[in-house]
Amino acid sequence: MDPNRFNSFNAEDFVLDEIFCEIVARGSLSVQSFKEQFPRKQKEIDFAVEMLNKLQEMEFQQSPEKKLEQWNRILRNRKKSVRLRFFRYAAAVLLIAGSSVTFYHFSQLNSIEKFASSKEISHSDVTLILVDGKQININQKQANVTYSANGADVLVNDTAEMKQSVTEAGFNQMIVPFGKRSNLTLSDGTKVWVNSGSRLIYAPVFNGKSREVFLEGEAYFEVTKDERKPFYVRTDAFKVKVYGTKFDVQAYQRNNEYNTILIEGKVSLQVNKGGILASERFIFPDQKAVLLADKSDFLVTEVANIDNFIAWKEGYLVFKNEAFQSILRRVSHYYDINIELNEEMRVKRLSGKLDLKDNPERVLDGLSLISKIRYVKNANKYCFHE
């Protein structure tokens, strides 16, 4: 893709361009960065952004006549600094025929990210939230949720069956608190394991040109192949486009780094803040891509014993010749507890396997037995010492 092509764009070209729509969907900072790259096109860019935002705000249920009336009102209120003749025709296509793939892509991207940013959710149990807002609390250690092909039927732990009305604009959420796990089978057959302290947002059925989910935290994916509908995992820092099937994404906002580990197939990664010039970075099996919070590119490394990194989905913590401090950090993160280790014991290395039980103290008891290091609990902190 040649970014210089934007130098010849008018406002309607920007509106109908998929890459520009994605930039607008990311927010004002991405738009401002784009404008700085093309200072001679600021009027056209501003106008195109206004049009896309207005299109997003319009109700899809309105009649074609009402939509066209709103559109004409927008045009009358705008200065004649941008050519509009073809734009009127493009607007009619977008608003009445509703056949624009570009607008659908912008609408879906914008809505799933807006949905994610507008919801402050915290639960003590694994919680499934349906399109209509109905909440299903699942108090088992691990929840198993399966969707029908049309997204209307939801089976929880093979016993409770739920019904929901599927709409194009609606999303479901799976919220997994610290110390718990969950796995889902989405409507397209894709399997997702959601780790402790995570939230997954997804459409109950993928009706559009792509399949997109939004992740906060960590999840392991086995994606059903569909060449007509590419699969994307979006986070607050980067997106993953799936060319293969099995991979793990770690995107905890409170951490300083984001990780993607590929087990099978191929995926590409693209940072959000890179704007139009962000490169598509590919990784291959047994590779790990790390994005630090203050960086704009990924560091890719080879990974040995890759199964150790995803053993959590089976309910285990596996470590081989790993620093005791690193093990305690993983346990601390999984249960969201505070663990302290004396400086002189941080170099100690261990190998073993632990069952991630509901009670974190049972896991710490196991670590104490393996390491021969005692721990005591002081207030809300667990302290390991000789």
VEXKOL-397304 format. One line per field, with one value per residue (C-alpha): x, y, z; residue in three letters. Coordinates in nm, 2 decimals. Layout:
N
xx: (X,...)
yy: (Y,...)
zz: (Z,...)
type: (ALA,...)
This chain:
386
xx: (0.00,0.14,0.05,0.12,-0.20,-0.39,-0.24,-0.49,-0.79,-1.10,-1.34,-1.56,-1.24,-1.15,-1.50,-1.50,-1.15,-1.13,-0.80,-0.90,-1.23,-1.02,-0.80,-1.12,-1.26,-0.94,-1.01,-0.89,-0.52,-0.50,-0.68,-0.45,-0.14,-0.28,-0.35,0.01,0.12,-0.10,-0.12,-0.25,-0.56,-0.68,-1.01,-1.10,-1.00,-1.20,-1.51,-1.47,-1.43,-1.75,-1.94,-1.83,-1.92,-2.26,-2.32,-2.23,-2.48,-2.78,-3.03,-3.03,-3.40,-3.49,-3.66,-3.44,-3.63,-3.54,-3.18,-3.14,-3.31,-3.05,-2.77,-2.88,-2.90,-2.53,-2.43,-2.62,-2.45,-2.10,-1.89,-1.85,-1.48,-1.49,-1.63,-1.97,-2.14,-2.01,-2.03,-2.41,-2.42,-2.19,-2.40,-2.72,-2.54,-2.42,-2.75,-3.02,-2.87,-2.67,-2.43,-2.09,-1.85,-1.63,-1.90,-1.99,-1.63,-1.60,-1.93,-1.84,-1.48,-1.60,-1.89,-1.70,-1.42,-1.67,-1.86,-1.54,-1.44,-1.79,-1.84,-1.67,-1.73,-1.62,-1.76,-1.66,-1.80,-1.75,-2.03,-2.19,-2.37,-2.61,-2.72,-3.02,-2.81,-2.92,-2.64,-2.57,-2.34,-2.14,-1.99,-1.79,-1.41,-1.44,-1.73,-1.81,-2.03,-2.14,-2.32,-2.55,-2.47,-2.73,-2.61,-2.96,-2.91,-2.65,-2.56,-2.38,-2.19,-2.40,-2.70,-2.86,-2.98,-3.04,-3.21,-3.13,-3.25,-2.96,-2.91,-2.64,-2.54,-2.53,-2.24,-2.20,-1.94,-1.76,-1.61,-1.36,-1.24,-0.90,-0.85,-1.10,-1.11,-1.37,-1.39,-1.63,-1.73,-1.84,-2.12,-1.87,-1.71,-1.41,-1.29,-1.17,-1.02,-1.04,-0.78,-0.81,-0.88,-1.00,-1.30,-1.39,-1.64,-1.79,-2.09,-2.33,-2.32,-2.08,-2.31,-2.06,-1.75,-1.52,-1.52,-1.40,-1.36,-1.22,-0.99,-0.88,-0.66,-0.55,-0.71,-0.61,-0.78,-0.84,-1.00,-1.24,-1.11,-1.33,-1.14,-1.45,-1.45,-1.11,-1.08,-0.94,-0.85,-0.85,-0.70,-0.64,-0.28,-0.27,-0.48,-0.42,-0.52,-0.55,-0.41,-0.37,-0.55,-0.39,-0.24,-0.24,-0.29,-0.20,-0.32,-0.36,-0.38,-0.21,0.10,0.39,0.40,0.16,0.24,0.13,0.25,0.17,0.13,0.00,-0.05,0.03,-0.09,0.00,0.02,-0.03,0.00,-0.30,-0.10,0.10,-0.18,-0.17,0.21,0.19,0.35,0.20,0.43,0.40,0.49,0.52,0.48,0.69,0.75,0.65,0.59,0.63,0.50,0.61,0.37,0.60,0.70,0.55,0.69,0.71,1.01,0.98,1.17,1.18,1.01,1.11,0.87,0.58,0.32,0.43,0.30,-0.05,-0.09,-0.32,-0.60,-0.59,-0.58,-0.20,0.10,0.41,0.77,1.10,1.42,1.24,1.34,1.13,1.06,0.91,0.69,0.56,0.49,0.27,0.08,0.04,-0.10,-0.34,-0.50,-0.44,-0.26,0.05,0.35,0.69,1.02,1.35,1.62,1.87,1.61,1.52,1.79,1.65,1.52,1.25,1.09,0.74,0.37,0.09,-0.28,-0.44,-0.69,-0.96,-0.78,-0.45,-0.31,-0.32,-0.11,0.14,0.15,0.26,0.53,0.65,0.68,0.87,1.10,1.15,1.08,0.82,0.57,0.36,0.07,0.09,-0.23,-0.29,0.06,0.22,0.59,0.83,1.14,1.40)
yy: (0.00,0.34,0.61,0.88,0.79,0.99,1.31,1.29,1.20,1.42,1.40,1.12,0.92,0.92,0.82,0.52,0.41,0.12,0.21,0.57,0.44,0.23,0.53,0.73,0.44,0.44,0.79,1.15,1.08,0.85,1.11,1.39,1.18,1.11,1.48,1.57,1.33,1.50,1.87,1.98,1.75,1.87,2.02,1.70,1.49,1.70,1.68,1.30,1.25,1.45,1.24,0.91,1.01,1.13,0.81,0.62,0.82,0.77,0.50,0.20,0.16,0.50,0.51,0.60,0.93,1.03,0.93,1.13,1.43,1.42,1.38,1.69,1.89,1.80,1.91,2.24,2.32,2.26,2.52,2.48,2.43,2.07,1.92,1.76,1.65,1.29,1.29,1.33,1.02,0.83,0.93,0.80,0.46,0.45,0.55,0.40,0.10,0.01,-0.20,-0.03,-0.28,0.01,0.17,-0.17,-0.22,0.12,0.08,-0.26,-0.15,0.17,0.01,-0.28,-0.05,0.20,-0.08,-0.20,0.15,0.24,-0.06,-0.07,-0.43,-0.61,-0.94,-1.20,-1.49,-1.58,-1.38,-1.41,-1.09,-1.13,-0.88,-0.77,-0.71,-1.03,-1.16,-1.53,-1.58,-1.90,-1.99,-2.29,-2.28,-2.30,-2.21,-2.38,-2.18,-2.29,-2.09,-2.22,-2.14,-1.86,-1.72,-1.73,-2.04,-2.04,-2.36,-2.31,-2.61,-2.85,-2.80,-2.45,-2.33,-1.96,-1.77,-1.43,-1.20,-1.15,-0.80,-0.67,-0.40,-0.62,-0.78,-1.05,-1.04,-1.31,-1.17,-1.39,-1.27,-1.34,-1.70,-1.84,-1.95,-2.00,-2.15,-2.07,-2.21,-1.91,-1.93,-1.99,-2.29,-2.09,-2.21,-1.96,-2.02,-1.70,-1.67,-1.52,-1.14,-1.11,-0.99,-1.10,-0.90,-1.06,-1.06,-1.35,-1.43,-1.30,-1.16,-0.92,-0.94,-1.01,-1.18,-0.95,-0.99,-0.75,-0.88,-0.73,-0.98,-1.32,-1.57,-1.87,-1.91,-2.20,-2.02,-2.20,-2.13,-1.91,-1.74,-1.52,-1.38,-1.30,-1.32,-1.04,-1.01,-0.64,-0.50,-0.15,-0.16,-0.38,-0.61,-0.96,-1.08,-1.46,-1.66,-1.98,-2.14,-2.17,-1.88,-1.70,-1.33,-1.15,-0.79,-0.69,-0.31,-0.29,-0.47,-0.29,-0.54,-0.73,-1.08,-1.30,-1.66,-1.87,-2.24,-2.33,-2.15,-1.78,-1.45,-1.08,-0.80,-0.43,-0.16,0.07,0.39,0.34,0.48,0.44,0.37,0.08,-0.23,-0.57,-0.79,-1.17,-1.44,-1.81,-2.12,-2.13,-1.75,-1.49,-1.12,-0.87,-0.51,-0.28,-0.01,0.27,0.11,0.11,-0.22,-0.58,-0.78,-1.13,-1.42,-1.80,-1.99,-2.32,-2.53,-2.34,-2.56,-2.42,-2.08,-2.21,-2.48,-2.24,-2.33,-2.68,-2.55,-2.59,-2.38,-2.55,-2.43,-2.58,-2.44,-2.11,-1.84,-1.86,-1.49,-1.54,-1.83,-1.62,-1.33,-1.56,-1.69,-1.33,-1.22,-1.52,-1.47,-1.09,-1.13,-0.96,-1.19,-1.08,-1.27,-1.20,-1.06,-1.35,-1.61,-1.46,-1.65,-1.99,-2.20,-2.47,-2.72,-2.86,-2.85,-2.69,-2.73,-2.38,-2.44,-2.20,-2.12,-1.95,-2.06,-2.42,-2.33,-2.14,-2.45,-2.65,-2.40,-2.40,-2.77,-2.78,-2.49,-2.58,-2.21,-2.12,-1.83,-1.63,-1.41,-1.05,-0.86,-0.89,-0.99,-1.34,-1.33,-1.61,-1.64,-1.90)
zz: (0.00,-0.11,0.15,-0.11,-0.28,-0.02,-0.16,-0.45,-0.23,-0.20,0.09,-0.06,-0.14,0.22,0.33,0.10,0.19,0.44,0.59,0.65,0.81,1.05,1.15,1.23,1.43,1.65,1.77,1.76,1.82,1.52,1.31,1.42,1.34,1.00,0.94,1.03,0.76,0.50,0.60,0.26,0.30,0.64,0.51,0.32,0.62,0.86,0.64,0.59,0.97,1.02,0.77,0.91,1.26,1.15,0.96,1.28,1.48,1.25,1.34,1.10,1.15,1.00,0.66,0.35,0.32,0.68,0.63,0.31,0.48,0.77,0.51,0.32,0.64,0.71,0.36,0.38,0.71,0.57,0.39,0.01,0.06,-0.06,-0.38,-0.31,-0.63,-0.63,-0.25,-0.26,-0.48,-0.25,0.05,-0.12,-0.17,0.18,0.35,0.13,-0.05,0.26,0.05,0.14,0.29,0.40,0.61,0.76,0.85,1.01,1.20,1.34,1.44,1.59,1.78,1.93,2.06,2.19,2.36,2.53,2.65,2.78,3.00,3.35,3.47,3.78,3.90,4.16,3.95,3.59,3.42,3.08,2.96,2.67,2.41,2.62,2.93,3.10,3.33,3.40,3.69,3.69,4.02,3.91,3.89,3.51,3.29,2.95,2.71,2.37,2.11,1.83,1.47,1.47,1.81,1.95,2.17,2.45,2.65,2.98,3.13,2.92,3.15,3.13,2.80,2.74,2.46,2.32,2.04,1.80,1.66,1.43,1.68,1.99,2.17,2.43,2.70,2.90,3.22,3.41,3.75,3.90,4.01,3.75,3.39,3.12,2.77,2.49,2.15,1.94,1.68,1.40,1.59,1.71,2.05,2.31,2.65,2.86,3.15,3.49,3.52,3.16,2.95,2.60,2.38,2.07,1.84,1.92,1.54,1.28,1.00,0.84,0.62,0.91,1.26,1.53,1.91,2.17,2.45,2.78,2.96,2.82,2.59,2.39,2.04,1.81,1.51,1.26,0.91,0.69,0.40,0.33,0.68,0.83,1.21,1.42,1.79,1.89,2.21,2.34,2.20,1.89,1.67,1.55,1.21,1.19,0.90,1.11,1.40,1.74,1.94,2.27,2.33,2.65,2.68,3.04,3.05,3.39,3.26,3.09,2.80,2.56,2.43,2.14,2.12,1.81,1.84,1.49,1.16,1.11,1.24,1.18,1.43,1.39,1.66,1.70,1.75,1.43,1.21,0.84,0.84,1.09,0.94,0.95,1.15,1.09,1.34,1.29,1.51,1.83,1.82,2.07,1.99,2.27,2.26,2.54,2.64,2.53,2.20,1.85,1.72,1.83,1.95,1.81,1.97,1.95,2.24,2.38,2.58,2.44,2.61,2.95,2.85,2.77,3.04,3.23,2.99,3.13,3.49,3.55,3.61,3.46,3.51,3.41,3.56,3.61,3.86,4.18,4.16,3.81,3.93,4.22,3.98,3.77,4.08,4.20,3.87,3.83,4.18,4.20,4.53,4.68,4.72,4.86,4.82,5.00,4.77,4.83,4.72,4.38,4.20,4.31,4.02,4.02,3.80,3.85,3.79,4.01,3.99,3.98,4.26,4.37,4.70,4.63,4.96,4.85,4.55,4.78,5.00,4.70,4.61,4.97,4.97,4.63,4.71,5.08,5.16,5.41,5.38,5.62,5.56,5.69,5.64,5.26,5.17,5.15,5.24,5.15,5.37,5.48)
type: (MET,ASP,PRO,ASN,ARG,PHE,ASN,SER,PHE,ASN,ALA,GLU,ASP,PHE,VAL,LEU,ASP,GLU,ILE,PHE,CYS,GLU,ILE,VAL,ALA,ARG,GLY,SER,LEU,SER,VAL,GLN,SER,PHE,LYS,GLU,GLN,PHE,PRO,ARG,LYS,GLN,LYS,GLU,ILE,ASP,PHE,ALA,VAL,GLU,MET,LEU,ASN,LYS,LEU,GLN,GLU,MET,GLU,PHE,GLN,GLN,SER,PRO,GLU,LYS,LYS,LEU,GLU,GLN,TRP,ASN,ARG,ILE,LEU,ARG,ASN,ARG,LYS,LYS,SER,VAL,ARG,LEU,ARG,PHE,PHE,ARG,TYR,ALA,ALA,ALA,VAL,LEU,LEU,ILE,ALA,GLY,SER,SER,VAL,THR,PHE,TYR,HIS,PHE,SER,GLN,LEU,ASN,SER,ILE,GLU,LYS,PHE,ALA,SER,SER,LYS,GLU,ILE,SER,HIS,SER,ASP,VAL,THR,LEU,ILE,LEU,VAL,ASP,GLY,LYS,GLN,ILE,ASN,ILE,ASN,GLN,LYS,GLN,ALA,ASN,VAL,THR,TYR,SER,ALA,ASN,GLY,ALA,ASP,VAL,LEU,VAL,ASN,ASP,THR,ALA,GLU,MET,LYS,GLN,SER,VAL,THR,GLU,ALA,GLY,PHE,ASN,GLN,MET,ILE,VAL,PRO,PHE,GLY,LYS,ARG,SER,ASN,LEU,THR,LEU,SER,ASP,GLY,THR,LYS,VAL,TRP,VAL,ASN,SER,GLY,SER,ARG,LEU,ILE,TYR,ALA,PRO,VAL,PHE,ASN,GLY,LYS,SER,ARG,GLU,VAL,PHE,LEU,GLU,GLY,GLU,ALA,TYR,PHE,GLU,VAL,THR,LYS,ASP,GLU,ARG,LYS,PRO,PHE,TYR,VAL,ARG,THR,ASP,ALA,PHE,LYS,VAL,LYS,VAL,TYR,GLY,THR,LYS,PHE,ASP,VAL,GLN,ALA,TYR,GLN,ARG,ASN,ASN,GLU,TYR,ASN,THR,ILE,LEU,ILE,GLU,GLY,LYS,VAL,SER,LEU,GLN,VAL,ASN,LYS,GLY,GLY,ILE,LEU,ALA,SER,GLU,ARG,PHE,ILE,PHE,PRO,ASP,GLN,LYS,ALA,VAL,LEU,LEU,ALA,ASP,LYS,SER,ASP,PHE,LEU,VAL,THR,GLU,VAL,ALA,ASN,ILE,ASP,ASN,PHE,ILE,ALA,TRP,LYS,GLU,GLY,TYR,LEU,VAL,PHE,LYS,ASN,GLU,ALA,PHE,GLN,SER,ILE,LEU,ARG,ARG,VAL,SER,HIS,TYR,TYR,ASP,ILE,ASN,ILE,GLU,LEU,ASN,GLU,GLU,MET,ARG,VAL,LYS,ARG,LEU,SER,GLY,LYS,LEU,ASP,LEU,LYS,ASP,ASN,PRO,GLU,ARG,VAL,LEU,ASP,GLY,LEU,SER,LEU,ILE,SER,LYS,ILE,ARG,TYR,VAL,LYS,ASN,ALA,ASN,LYS,TYR,CYS,PHE,HIS,GLU)
